[in-house]
């Protein structure tokens, strides 16, 4: 690559076999210079029920359904769970049993070959319970290495929150500071699979609802 300033070549690129990265020729302080190209864009993942790559598992006695609510007067009104201006897809778990009945929603997401690291504070799950004593929504995060070992990254969260209020909760341990973070004992790597176990529990005809699951990661 040229080492003198040449505006005609601004925007040129080459692959540096020593740095194992593409280098870009761009203007800096009025002259052309070679350096790392701009950062790859982040991926923003927002999963809406019914989640892609999700399966149901459990032995609890109850009913799991997927449904939709919306609330825009004279335009679109479906169900009663949405406040004015809202529209939501959700899972609903309910049970008539007198003791807690649980069921699991397992979501898997394979990280692409360009994966670099997760973005801090971006993972959340939105849900609702109509009784904090008779219903619960929790989730935990796991890493399945491409070699085949499974590690727990974050334990189950506490219950989703206030009754009859859609609430977004973060993992018990942020994914960027857990043992599965970059620099941790078992860091996520490109090609690994992230597993999110969402656990819903209900009794005495109470209801647990699960909506969007979101997270972000940066690319190489």
Secondary structure, DSSP 4 states (H G I P E B T S, - for coil): ---S--GGGTT-EEEETTTTEEEEEEEETTEEEEEEPPPPPPEEEEE-SSPTTEEEE---SSEEEEEEEEEETTTEEESSSSPTT-EEEEEEEE---SS-EEEEEEEEEEPPTTEEEEPTT--EEEEEES-TTTEEEEEEEEEE-TTS-EEEEEPPP----STTS-EEE--SS-TTTSTTSTTSTT---TT-EEEEEEEEEE-TT-EEEEEEEEEEEEE-
